[in-house]
């Protein structure tokens, strides 16, 4: 049993308990008092100022590469401490499997955003999108530069995921270069506090990058400014209240809401008993009803099935629910723990009673159910409740009321169009799933239902073994949804990072934009040196440094020899009599020959700092090259990205992106590409 303790807040660089008794926290399994939490005495204005003046500048000095490596180090550290978190998570009512989603899922988000650094430059800022050509001759261009906002990310989180809820959000803002203040739901904040203590003790994050409020945060929004970002996860009613705060409106502060929603799972008409998809459907719905005792914002609340399969689904699901052992997660065989607390238990029971007025309970009972290894009256336990609504178009409480626990409703549909309409009657959801082996059904449903859902899982026998399931948002995909779900989005890989960056249009000459962005822009002035760039180490290369090569005369013999070597005997290269109706006026050189011959022009053969060719991006063939044409290359250092050493023995190196601009005797570009080389550093320390 946990000792009774007073939770501490991490504010302005130190741990401090709030004044007074604060809120009492209880063990969800046995009802024991485990902690109290208070934030009384904290100066929220000073906390925000500390984040802006201490944490923000420290993070903004780091490049995306450095921030990514910081997140990786943090993920590895927390992973080494995870068993401590599992021990504490028992008191939230969670089983080991439930906590895996929360604890290791959260750490996984840190790893995912650490790896995202490969898609960003080795700079404190980044460019977004393509260059805009704003003038006829290319001397005036535009681009979008994105810099970290100079404010604070304030994360107000829900009780159901005290670890994942924090880590999935701070992974994004820290990678973007923005500090955070985290406010977990107090009822399970003891677990969040334990994780933050490990984070602060590791000293991996700069001071001021992360602060924690375990008690109430009432009043913190009074101090927000225009550069801040507020995120909220929880009930729609609380979210709407926060969203309407006058200070948010006055300062135009971005507010991202991820609210609980009435998510659904749809069984395709092809997935009848005996098919793999029918079994998948039953297993998926069962998992979503019982994982975290149904306390997931993505849990299945509406089970939409063909009307001729309602009885089959009811029987199959009822049998599986009947074998689900409820009780103390420490006891062998227990598959569902408790709700997070007595207040949640009471609230869910009240919603069940409301729903029971318009639909029938076909499995479960609020009062009569068995508990293993614990006292039903002391813990916050609840039986799974399965409803049947035979007329969901008439009786619509199931589309409007959410019991945030192990509660779901079966409802029938006649056609796929009806299934789509029922799915959309949730008025906006975080996720829905369709289980079908028929891709035509899947396509019709996805295109019909997508406008009201943030994510759609299409599940069948082909992907079920590796699928992460209906209820698992993934770091590289957007999490959020329209309407009732809040209208926001978080995570989403690169997309999520841009929520914490200010996008600014910049205009000027190609040379000016190159010098501002440290990325060469086509048309900028060249820097020409006497030394071949392949003879230079990573540190010695300059952005814009250009080699203009010797030229090469393209002959018919070259084209035929390349065709024999490559096996590419496409008619345009080989048969002059087949060109009628094409854009070509004669046999044309292979684009890949032009690119290969360009490499022969710009490569410096002797061994030097260049270790290998790393790849090709953005290759285009822009003008036909016929025998008799002369080609040359403008070879320009476009961008440099430093790489980390994987071990002490590893070579210190970086990736250099080169613009390969192949031109003909008229000076016009005939092919253009970006190649990447791995280049050794001079300094191997």
Secondary structure, 3 states (H helix, E strand, C coil): CCCCEECEEEECCEEEECCCCCEEEECCCCCCEEEEECCCCCCHHHHHHHHHHHHHHHHHCCCHHHHHHHHHHHHHHHHHCHHHHHHHHHHHCCCHHHHHHHHHHHHHHHHHHHHHHHHCCCCCCEEEEEEEECCCCCCCEEEEEEEECCCEEEEECCCCCCCHHHHHHHHHHHHHCCEEEEECCHHHHHHHHHHHHHHHHHCCCCCCCEEEECCCCCCHHHHCCCCCEEEEEECHHHHHHHHCCHHHHHHCCEEEEEECCCEEEEECCCCCCCCHHHHHHHHHHHHHHHHHHHCCCCCEEEEEEEHHHHHHHHHHHHHHHHCCCEECCCCCCCCECCCCCHHHHHHHHHHHHHHCCCCEEEECCCCCCCCECCCCCCCCCCCCEEEEECCCCCCCHHHCCCCCCCEEEEEEECCHHHHHHHHHCCCCECCEEEECCCHHHHHHHHHHHHHHECCEEEECCCCCCCCCCCCCCCCCCEEEECHHHCCEEEECCHHHHHHHEEEEEEEECHHHHHHHHCCCCCCCCCECCCCCHHHCCHHHCCCCEEEECCCEECCHHHHHHHHHHHCCCCHHHHCHHHCCCCCCCCCECCHHHHHHHHHHHHCCCCCCCEEEEEEEEEEEECCCCECCCEEEEEEEEEEEEECCCCCCCCCCEEEEEEEEEEECCCCCEEEEEEEEEEEECCCCC
